[in-house]
Amino acid sequence: MAKFKYKRRNADTVKKRMNQSGNTRESFIDEAVDMYKVKDGDNLLRPLPPTFNNLDGSEPTHYGMDVFVHYDVGSDQSSFLCLEQNYGKPCPICMARQEAEAEGDKDLADSLKPRKRVLVYVIDRDNEDAGPLVWSAPWTVDKDISMRSFDKRPGVVFYPDDPEEGYDIEFAREGKGRNTKYVGVQLARRSSPLADDDDLMDEWLEKISDNPLDSILIEPDAEHMERVFNAGMGVAKADEEEDEKPSRSRRSRRRDDDDEDEKPARSRRRSRRDEEEEEEEEKPRSRRRSRRDEEEEEEEEKPKRSRRSRKAEKAEEPEEPEEAEEAEEEGEEEESGTDVKSVEDLEYDDVTAMDRDDLEGLIDEAGLDIPDADDLEDDELAAEICAELGLKKPRRRNSAVRERLSSMRDAG
């Protein structure tokens, strides 16, 4: 028998396992890539020079790569590069957007619009040990940086990405969600080398040369995009899914299974919710429903007095001060108010209509684990909560999209 020989894994393999995720959300960037996450408050970055080709094959004229992305696609809120804007190919989501515009559904059409981002390799001056990171920057921030890289009167251009005489970029992030702002964007007053150590500079430049931005992007398959999109809109096999799923969605059940492996020590509120969900699977009715049934049975044994009979009894009793009557009337109005929906009764539209405070309150109430909640816009946070709760967008037929793709495949 041959002697066993141990083979060590390389660092990239270990890092990929470190950054793995338990959800099924898809991204347009390879998951093994180290990303830069903007910090609250001050950020100090150094952009690196372009080593990529644009997606149309042309040479870059800027250190950042422009891409157009469809966000929040499907029930898992996946992100896909737009086939039409980036590759000049038919895009099923753009087709669905055209159909929504034709039907006058402006909100849906806006949600399907591809968003422009600028991908840049950067060095985080506060964490240089991390090496080159990919920053998916808002195009508005990239515009501000470009404006400060050009002095109009003398016509002088400053080159932040020059490895020898470039400029660090400073800006601050304020607010959260839709109120997020990038303020104080400016270049450092003096130029500086990318690194004082020539060997370290060569290492960084070699890394981005070996991993150009165009090589880390994932070009989506049109048919796969359509399937993910249809699943999120509740079109594909919707009736079959409703027959198959019991009290919780597949995503919620899958998340519970993953969490049992990944997070044995969970918060008290979260674990209590899991116990209740397990009881719901064993019993056809929830604890809250059974308590309501008990109350209804008690009410049947003791018939309620009508409001009218109560008033008749009041008339026989001695008159009380006006303040007491007003307080009693206010109490009756409160009793007759509309009950707030519980987490179990919420629907997709209920969550997406909430403001920021309600969304954060729902996260606490439901015991959801959304680590990047503070970095998300309100609509992105609402979509994430819907995904965690297994809530899907209302059904919408998009037969025209399927017909166009079918004809496209037949023509090909």
One Martini backbone bead per residue (centre of mass of N, CA, C, O) as a GRO file, in nm:
protein
  412
    1MET     BB    1   0.096   0.037   0.023
    2ALA     BB    2   0.071   0.356  -0.016
    3LYS     BB    3   0.175   0.642   0.108
    4PHE     BB    4   0.048   0.901   0.254
    5LYS     BB    5  -0.010   1.231   0.097
    6TYR     BB    6  -0.010   1.554   0.180
    7LYS     BB    7  -0.215   1.827   0.049
    8ARG     BB    8  -0.205   2.152   0.023
    9ARG     BB    9  -0.376   2.437   0.036
   10ASN     BB   10  -0.440   2.727  -0.089
   11ALA     BB   11  -0.522   3.048  -0.012
   12ASP     BB   12  -0.759   3.088  -0.214
   13THR     BB   13  -0.930   2.850  -0.115
   14VAL     BB   14  -0.966   2.945   0.177
   15LYS     BB   15  -1.095   3.222   0.110
   16LYS     BB   16  -1.342   3.109  -0.035
   17ARG     BB   17  -1.452   2.962   0.219
   18MET     BB   18  -1.467   3.215   0.399
   19ASN     BB   19  -1.677   3.369   0.179
   20GLN     BB   20  -1.902   3.199   0.202
   21SER     BB   21  -2.250   3.128   0.131
   22GLY     BB   22  -2.589   3.016   0.217
   23ASN     BB   23  -2.706   3.146  -0.015
   24THR     BB   24  -2.867   3.190  -0.359
   25ARG     BB   25  -2.733   3.437  -0.442
   26GLU     BB   26  -2.646   3.617  -0.722
   27SER     BB   27  -2.360   3.736  -0.900
   28PHE     BB   28  -2.147   3.940  -1.122
   29ILE     BB   29  -1.921   3.843  -0.923
   30ASP     BB   30  -1.680   3.673  -0.817
   31GLU     BB   31  -1.669   3.532  -0.497
   32ALA     BB   32  -1.338   3.540  -0.472
   33VAL     BB   33  -1.353   3.837  -0.456
   34ASP     BB   34  -1.226   4.123  -0.318
   35MET     BB   35  -1.411   4.365  -0.148
   36TYR     BB   36  -1.511   4.696  -0.112
   37LYS     BB   37  -1.629   4.858   0.187
   38VAL     BB   38  -1.790   5.114   0.280
   39LYS     BB   39  -1.749   5.345   0.528
   40ASP     BB   40  -1.826   5.506   0.789
   41GLY     BB   41  -1.721   5.797   0.701
   42ASP     BB   42  -1.399   5.777   0.639
   43ASN     BB   43  -1.220   5.757   0.318
   44LEU     BB   44  -0.906   5.596   0.185
   45LEU     BB   45  -0.798   5.590  -0.155
   46ARG     BB   46  -0.633   5.394  -0.425
   47PRO     BB   47  -0.620   5.388  -0.747
   48LEU     BB   48  -0.581   5.168  -1.011
   49PRO     BB   49  -0.479   5.074  -1.295
   50PRO     BB   50  -0.555   4.961  -1.599
   51THR     BB   51  -0.593   4.588  -1.706
   52PHE     BB   52  -0.829   4.603  -1.905
   53ASN     BB   53  -1.112   4.525  -2.099
   54ASN     BB   54  -1.373   4.596  -2.239
   55LEU     BB   55  -1.668   4.430  -2.317
   56ASP     BB   56  -1.621   4.528  -2.633
   57GLY     BB   57  -1.279   4.516  -2.653
   58SER     BB   58  -1.182   4.776  -2.566
   59GLU     BB   59  -0.988   5.015  -2.455
   60PRO     BB   60  -0.916   5.192  -2.190
   61THR     BB   61  -0.995   5.545  -2.056
   62HIS     BB   62  -1.019   5.424  -1.762
   63TYR     BB   63  -0.980   5.290  -1.438
   64GLY     BB   64  -1.280   5.235  -1.486
   65MET     BB   65  -1.563   5.012  -1.514
   66ASP     BB   66  -1.845   4.998  -1.699
   67VAL     BB   67  -2.163   4.888  -1.567
   68PHE     BB   68  -2.471   4.694  -1.600
   69VAL     BB   69  -2.729   4.632  -1.350
   70HIS     BB   70  -2.942   4.380  -1.224
   71TYR     BB   71  -3.140   4.404  -0.950
   72ASP     BB   72  -3.344   4.205  -0.772
   73VAL     BB   73  -3.361   3.905  -0.887
   74GLY     BB   74  -3.590   3.743  -0.769
   75SER     BB   75  -3.628   3.586  -0.458
   76ASP     BB   76  -3.293   3.637  -0.401
   77GLN     BB   77  -3.177   3.900  -0.519
   78SER     BB   78  -3.022   3.905  -0.777
   79SER     BB   79  -2.729   3.966  -0.992
   80PHE     BB   80  -2.708   4.108  -1.330
   81LEU     BB   81  -2.588   4.147  -1.621
   82CYS     BB   82  -2.656   4.331  -1.890
   83LEU     BB   83  -2.684   4.216  -2.208
   84GLU     BB   84  -2.740   4.475  -2.370
   85GLN     BB   85  -2.537   4.693  -2.246
   86ASN     BB   86  -2.268   4.498  -2.237
   87TYR     BB   87  -2.321   4.285  -2.516
   88GLY     BB   88  -2.559   4.324  -2.732
   89LYS     BB   89  -2.795   4.146  -2.612
   90PRO     BB   90  -3.062   3.983  -2.538
   91CYS     BB   91  -3.280   4.086  -2.263
   92PRO     BB   92  -3.525   3.971  -2.054
   93ILE     BB   93  -3.552   4.221  -1.861
   94CYS     BB   94  -3.583   4.436  -2.079
   95MET     BB   95  -3.837   4.310  -2.199
   96ALA     BB   96  -4.008   4.338  -1.941
   97ARG     BB   97  -3.986   4.644  -1.932
   98GLN     BB   98  -4.129   4.702  -2.200
   99GLU     BB   99  -4.395   4.570  -2.115
  100ALA     BB  100  -4.451   4.752  -1.870
  101GLU     BB  101  -4.462   5.017  -2.030
  102ALA     BB  102  -4.698   4.928  -2.217
  103GLU     BB  103  -4.889   4.883  -1.947
  104GLY     BB  104  -4.815   5.129  -1.735
  105ASP     BB  105  -4.580   5.010  -1.535
  106LYS     BB  106  -4.360   5.208  -1.383
  107ASP     BB  107  -4.250   5.066  -1.132
  108LEU     BB  108  -4.154   4.809  -1.273
  109ALA     BB  109  -3.975   4.941  -1.485
  110ASP     BB  110  -3.778   5.076  -1.283
  111SER     BB  111  -3.688   4.804  -1.138
  112LEU     BB  112  -3.564   4.692  -1.435
  113LYS     BB  113  -3.343   4.884  -1.443
  114PRO     BB  114  -3.032   4.943  -1.516
  115ARG     BB  115  -2.735   4.991  -1.328
  116LYS     BB  116  -2.472   5.206  -1.277
  117ARG     BB  117  -2.128   5.104  -1.254
  118VAL     BB  118  -1.789   5.132  -1.105
  119LEU     BB  119  -1.502   4.951  -1.152
  120VAL     BB  120  -1.235   4.929  -0.897
  121TYR     BB  121  -0.913   4.926  -0.815
  122VAL     BB  122  -0.805   4.926  -0.468
  123ILE     BB  123  -0.653   5.095  -0.188
  124ASP     BB  124  -0.667   5.067   0.154
  125ARG     BB  125  -0.513   5.282   0.370
  126ASP     BB  126  -0.640   5.129   0.636
  127ASN     BB  127  -0.578   4.830   0.460
  128GLU     BB  128  -0.309   4.722   0.296
  129ASP     BB  129  -0.304   4.409   0.354
  130ALA     BB  130  -0.544   4.341   0.147
  131GLY     BB  131  -0.498   4.483  -0.100
  132PRO     BB  132  -0.657   4.448  -0.376
  133LEU     BB  133  -0.977   4.597  -0.442
  134VAL     BB  134  -1.317   4.588  -0.527
  135TRP     BB  135  -1.506   4.868  -0.646
  136SER     BB  136  -1.856   4.946  -0.647
  137ALA     BB  137  -1.923   5.238  -0.783
  138PRO     BB  138  -2.083   5.509  -0.806
  139TRP     BB  139  -2.112   5.721  -1.070
  140THR     BB  140  -2.123   5.986  -0.903
  141VAL     BB  141  -1.846   5.953  -0.764
  142ASP     BB  142  -1.677   5.930  -1.021
  143LYS     BB  143  -1.751   6.212  -1.116
  144ASP     BB  144  -1.629   6.373  -0.879
  145ILE     BB  145  -1.339   6.276  -0.923
  146SER     BB  146  -1.308   6.385  -1.214
  147MET     BB  147  -1.359   6.684  -1.147
  148ARG     BB  148  -1.095   6.685  -0.946
  149SER     BB  149  -0.893   6.596  -1.203
  150PHE     BB  150  -0.974   6.894  -1.321
  151ASP     BB  151  -0.831   7.198  -1.429
  152LYS     BB  152  -0.978   7.432  -1.615
  153ARG     BB  153  -0.801   7.684  -1.654
  154PRO     BB  154  -0.517   7.534  -1.721
  155GLY     BB  155  -0.576   7.227  -1.807
  156VAL     BB  156  -0.524   7.022  -1.575
  157VAL     BB  157  -0.427   6.682  -1.513
  158PHE     BB  158  -0.510   6.431  -1.282
  159TYR     BB  159  -0.360   6.106  -1.179
  160PRO     BB  160  -0.459   5.878  -0.946
  161ASP     BB  161  -0.335   5.593  -1.096
  162ASP     BB  162  -0.050   5.664  -1.066
  163PRO     BB  163   0.210   5.484  -0.931
  164GLU     BB  164   0.416   5.736  -0.890
  165GLU     BB  165   0.199   6.017  -0.929
  166GLY     BB  166  -0.046   5.997  -0.751
  167TYR     BB  167  -0.382   5.995  -0.587
  168ASP     BB  168  -0.558   6.022  -0.325
  169ILE     BB  169  -0.889   5.944  -0.196
  170GLU     BB  170  -1.148   6.142  -0.050
  171PHE     BB  171  -1.427   6.046   0.170
  172ALA     BB  172  -1.771   6.053   0.289
  173ARG     BB  173  -2.011   5.877   0.480
  174GLU     BB  174  -2.368   5.943   0.494
  175GLY     BB  175  -2.594   5.773   0.615
  176LYS     BB  176  -2.886   5.572   0.518
  177GLY     BB  177  -2.987   5.432   0.258
  178ARG     BB  178  -3.150   5.679   0.088
  179ASN     BB  179  -2.957   5.887   0.272
  180THR     BB  180  -2.706   5.840   0.125
  181LYS     BB  181  -2.379   6.006   0.134
  182TYR     BB  182  -2.116   6.158  -0.064
  183VAL     BB  183  -1.864   6.348   0.086
  184GLY     BB  184  -1.577   6.525   0.032
  185VAL     BB  185  -1.457   6.502  -0.248
  186GLN     BB  186  -1.097   6.436  -0.288
  187LEU     BB  187  -0.774   6.517  -0.341
  188ALA     BB  188  -0.474   6.505  -0.277
  189ARG     BB  189  -0.236   6.757  -0.263
  190ARG     BB  190  -0.031   6.522  -0.310
  191SER     BB  191   0.173   6.328  -0.456
  192SER     BB  192   0.222   5.960  -0.483
  193PRO     BB  193   0.309   5.659  -0.433
  194LEU     BB  194   0.165   5.362  -0.403
  195ALA     BB  195   0.451   5.264  -0.278
  196ASP     BB  196   0.750   5.251  -0.100
  197ASP     BB  197   0.754   4.957  -0.190
  198ASP     BB  198   0.844   4.811  -0.478
  199ASP     BB  199   0.759   4.517  -0.431
  200LEU     BB  200   0.466   4.579  -0.348
  201MET     BB  201   0.383   4.722  -0.604
  202ASP     BB  202   0.437   4.482  -0.795
  203GLU     BB  203   0.236   4.291  -0.660
  204TRP     BB  204  -0.022   4.454  -0.714
  205LEU     BB  205   0.008   4.483  -1.026
  206GLU     BB  206   0.018   4.179  -1.082
  207LYS     BB  207  -0.261   4.104  -0.974
  208ILE     BB  208  -0.434   4.288  -1.174
  209SER     BB  209  -0.311   4.153  -1.430
  210ASP     BB  210  -0.412   3.854  -1.359
  211ASN     BB  211  -0.707   4.015  -1.262
  212PRO     BB  212  -0.901   4.143  -1.449
  213LEU     BB  213  -1.211   4.274  -1.453
  214ASP     BB  214  -1.322   4.105  -1.701
  215SER     BB  215  -1.254   3.816  -1.551
  216ILE     BB  216  -1.467   3.855  -1.288
  217LEU     BB  217  -1.702   3.838  -1.467
  218ILE     BB  218  -2.053   3.740  -1.520
  219GLU     BB  219  -2.200   3.597  -1.784
  220PRO     BB  220  -2.513   3.555  -1.858
  221ASP     BB  221  -2.788   3.351  -1.909
  222ALA     BB  222  -3.085   3.403  -2.053
  223GLU     BB  223  -3.249   3.156  -1.949
  224HIS     BB  224  -3.166   3.185  -1.654
  225MET     BB  225  -3.275   3.467  -1.607
  226GLU     BB  226  -3.569   3.397  -1.671
  227ARG     BB  227  -3.612   3.190  -1.445
  228VAL     BB  228  -3.548   3.378  -1.208
  229PHE     BB  229  -3.756   3.594  -1.275
  230ASN     BB  230  -4.013   3.415  -1.279
  231ALA     BB  231  -3.988   3.313  -0.989
  232GLY     BB  232  -4.021   3.602  -0.862
  233MET     BB  233  -4.314   3.646  -1.017
  234GLY     BB  234  -4.481   3.366  -1.005
  235VAL     BB  235  -4.491   3.187  -1.284
  236ALA     BB  236  -4.314   2.944  -1.241
  237LYS     BB  237  -4.482   2.696  -1.101
  238ALA     BB  238  -4.685   2.815  -0.888
  239ASP     BB  239  -4.897   2.595  -0.828
  240GLU     BB  240  -4.699   2.372  -0.743
  241GLU     BB  241  -4.568   2.523  -0.504
  242GLU     BB  242  -4.828   2.554  -0.332
  243ASP     BB  243  -4.867   2.243  -0.297
  244GLU     BB  244  -4.579   2.176  -0.171
  245LYS     BB  245  -4.590   2.394   0.036
  246PRO     BB  246  -4.654   2.452   0.349
  247SER     BB  247  -4.574   2.698   0.585
  248ARG     BB  248  -4.299   2.725   0.427
  249SER     BB  249  -4.051   2.813   0.249
  250ARG     BB  250  -3.776   2.693   0.099
  251ARG     BB  251  -3.585   2.915   0.193
  252SER     BB  252  -3.649   2.905   0.495
  253ARG     BB  253  -3.578   2.604   0.531
  254ARG     BB  254  -3.288   2.622   0.422
  255ARG     BB  255  -3.187   2.831   0.626
  256ASP     BB  256  -3.228   2.659   0.879
  257ASP     BB  257  -3.030   2.435   0.797
  258ASP     BB  258  -2.780   2.615   0.773
  259ASP     BB  259  -2.788   2.739   1.062
  260GLU     BB  260  -2.738   2.472   1.217
  261ASP     BB  261  -2.437   2.457   1.108
  262GLU     BB  262  -2.331   2.769   1.144
  263LYS     BB  263  -2.543   2.854   1.410
  264PRO     BB  264  -2.572   2.736   1.720
  265ALA     BB  265  -2.554   3.031   1.843
  266ARG     BB  266  -2.846   3.189   1.916
  267SER     BB  267  -3.085   3.383   1.965
  268ARG     BB  268  -3.360   3.379   2.159
  269ARG     BB  269  -3.565   3.478   1.948
  270ARG     BB  270  -3.484   3.290   1.716
  271SER     BB  271  -3.518   3.012   1.858
  272ARG     BB  272  -3.815   3.047   1.928
  273ARG     BB  273  -3.910   3.061   1.635
  274ASP     BB  274  -3.816   2.780   1.551
  275GLU     BB  275  -3.991   2.623   1.752
  276GLU     BB  276  -4.262   2.723   1.639
  277GLU     BB  277  -4.218   2.611   1.350
  278GLU     BB  278  -4.201   2.314   1.435
  279GLU     BB  279  -4.487   2.305   1.555
  280GLU     BB  280  -4.634   2.381   1.290
  281GLU     BB  281  -4.560   2.114   1.139
  282GLU     BB  282  -4.716   1.926   1.351
  283LYS     BB  283  -4.933   2.152   1.345
  284PRO     BB  284  -5.187   2.299   1.162
  285ARG     BB  285  -5.191   2.505   1.401
  286SER     BB  286  -5.116   2.773   1.562
  287ARG     BB  287  -5.086   2.912   1.870
  288ARG     BB  288  -5.250   3.162   1.812
  289ARG     BB  289  -5.497   3.016   1.696
  290SER     BB  290  -5.565   2.839   1.942
  291ARG     BB  291  -5.617   3.077   2.134
  292ARG     BB  292  -5.850   3.188   1.970
  293ASP     BB  293  -6.030   2.942   1.991
  294GLU     BB  294  -6.062   2.949   2.298
  295GLU     BB  295  -6.196   3.226   2.306
  296GLU     BB  296  -6.439   3.150   2.129
  297GLU     BB  297  -6.548   2.933   2.320
  298GLU     BB  298  -6.593   3.121   2.561
  299GLU     BB  299  -6.790   3.309   2.407
  300GLU     BB  300  -7.008   3.089   2.360
  301GLU     BB  301  -7.067   3.038   2.663
  302LYS     BB  302  -7.041   3.369   2.681
  303PRO     BB  303  -7.236   3.587   2.583
  304LYS     BB  304  -7.245   3.877   2.440
  305ARG     BB  305  -7.293   4.201   2.483
  306SER     BB  306  -7.431   4.442   2.348
  307ARG     BB  307  -7.392   4.773   2.300
  308ARG     BB  308  -7.685   4.837   2.354
  309SER     BB  309  -7.718   4.698   2.633
  310ARG     BB  310  -7.498   4.864   2.767
  311LYS     BB  311  -7.639   5.135   2.734
  312ALA     BB  312  -7.892   5.060   2.893
  313GLU     BB  313  -7.741   5.023   3.164
  314LYS     BB  314  -7.631   5.308   3.179
  315ALA     BB  315  -7.902   5.455   3.204
  316GLU     BB  316  -7.959   5.327   3.498
  317GLU     BB  317  -7.721   5.460   3.585
  318PRO     BB  318  -7.545   5.684   3.714
  319GLU     BB  319  -7.418   5.969   3.640
  320GLU     BB  320  -7.123   6.075   3.499
  321PRO     BB  321  -6.874   6.235   3.422
  322GLU     BB  322  -6.762   6.358   3.124
  323GLU     BB  323  -6.474   6.246   3.141
  324ALA     BB  324  -6.551   5.945   3.165
  325GLU     BB  325  -6.708   5.924   2.898
  326GLU     BB  326  -6.472   6.004   2.711
  327ALA     BB  327  -6.281   5.775   2.796
  328GLU     BB  328  -6.475   5.544   2.710
  329GLU     BB  329  -6.491   5.625   2.410
  330GLU     BB  330  -6.186   5.597   2.352
  331GLY     BB  331  -6.169   5.297   2.425
  332GLU     BB  332  -6.368   5.198   2.205
  333GLU     BB  333  -6.200   5.303   1.967
  334GLU     BB  334  -5.950   5.129   2.024
  335GLU     BB  335  -6.095   4.850   2.006
  336SER     BB  336  -6.193   4.915   1.695
  337GLY     BB  337  -5.933   4.890   1.580
  338THR     BB  338  -5.675   4.802   1.383
  339ASP     BB  339  -5.483   4.543   1.345
  340VAL     BB  340  -5.167   4.440   1.351
  341LYS     BB  341  -4.964   4.273   1.170
  342SER     BB  342  -4.810   3.993   1.161
  343VAL     BB  343  -4.545   3.828   1.040
  344GLU     BB  344  -4.715   3.584   0.922
  345ASP     BB  345  -4.919   3.802   0.756
  346LEU     BB  346  -4.726   3.906   0.569
  347GLU     BB  347  -4.656   4.079   0.270
  348TYR     BB  348  -4.481   4.207   0.022
  349ASP     BB  349  -4.628   4.490   0.014
  350ASP     BB  350  -4.598   4.553   0.317
  351VAL     BB  351  -4.287   4.576   0.323
  352THR     BB  352  -4.238   4.782   0.077
  353ALA     BB  353  -4.416   5.014   0.241
  354MET     BB  354  -4.204   5.060   0.438
  355ASP     BB  355  -4.010   5.217   0.645
  356ARG     BB  356  -3.716   5.220   0.805
  357ASP     BB  357  -3.821   5.173   1.095
  358ASP     BB  358  -4.005   4.930   1.027
  359LEU     BB  359  -3.784   4.747   0.913
  360GLU     BB  360  -3.607   4.737   1.170
  361GLY     BB  361  -3.833   4.627   1.350
  362LEU     BB  362  -3.878   4.363   1.189
  363ILE     BB  363  -3.601   4.243   1.232
  364ASP     BB  364  -3.629   4.219   1.541
  365GLU     BB  365  -3.898   4.060   1.558
  366ALA     BB  366  -3.793   3.818   1.353
  367GLY     BB  367  -3.482   3.760   1.381
  368LEU     BB  368  -3.295   3.869   1.165
  369ASP     BB  369  -3.001   3.809   0.940
  370ILE     BB  370  -2.859   4.133   0.845
  371PRO     BB  371  -2.545   4.253   0.830
  372ASP     BB  372  -2.597   4.483   0.574
  373ALA     BB  373  -2.835   4.685   0.641
  374ASP     BB  374  -2.694   4.973   0.658
  375ASP     BB  375  -2.603   4.955   0.333
  376LEU     BB  376  -2.898   4.967   0.250
  377GLU     BB  377  -3.152   5.037   0.090
  378ASP     BB  378  -3.480   5.037   0.140
  379ASP     BB  379  -3.551   4.847  -0.102
  380GLU     BB  380  -3.326   4.641  -0.042
  381LEU     BB  381  -3.415   4.571   0.247
  382ALA     BB  382  -3.699   4.474   0.174
  383ALA     BB  383  -3.603   4.246  -0.014
  384GLU     BB  384  -3.440   4.093   0.200
  385ILE     BB  385  -3.674   4.036   0.392
  386CYS     BB  386  -3.847   3.879   0.192
  387ALA     BB  387  -3.638   3.655   0.154
  388GLU     BB  388  -3.629   3.562   0.454
  389LEU     BB  389  -3.960   3.517   0.459
  390GLY     BB  390  -4.062   3.412   0.168
  391LEU     BB  391  -4.144   3.656  -0.012
  392LYS     BB  392  -4.332   3.730  -0.300
  393LYS     BB  393  -4.410   3.855  -0.574
  394PRO     BB  394  -4.651   3.929  -0.754
  395ARG     BB  395  -4.811   3.820  -1.003
  396ARG     BB  396  -4.682   3.823  -1.352
  397ARG     BB  397  -4.729   3.831  -1.669
  398ASN     BB  398  -4.462   3.732  -1.933
  399SER     BB  399  -4.516   3.618  -2.227
  400ALA     BB  400  -4.351   3.800  -2.417
  401VAL     BB  401  -4.077   3.711  -2.318
  402ARG     BB  402  -4.100   3.412  -2.393
  403GLU     BB  403  -4.156   3.455  -2.693
  404ARG     BB  404  -3.893   3.602  -2.761
  405LEU     BB  405  -3.698   3.381  -2.667
  406SER     BB  406  -3.810   3.159  -2.847
  407SER     BB  407  -3.754   3.305  -3.115
  408MET     BB  408  -3.451   3.343  -3.063
  409ARG     BB  409  -3.385   3.037  -3.049
  410ASP     BB  410  -3.497   2.962  -3.329
  411ALA     BB  411  -3.311   3.155  -3.491
  412GLY     BB  412  -3.043   3.014  -3.366
   0.00000   0.00000   0.00000
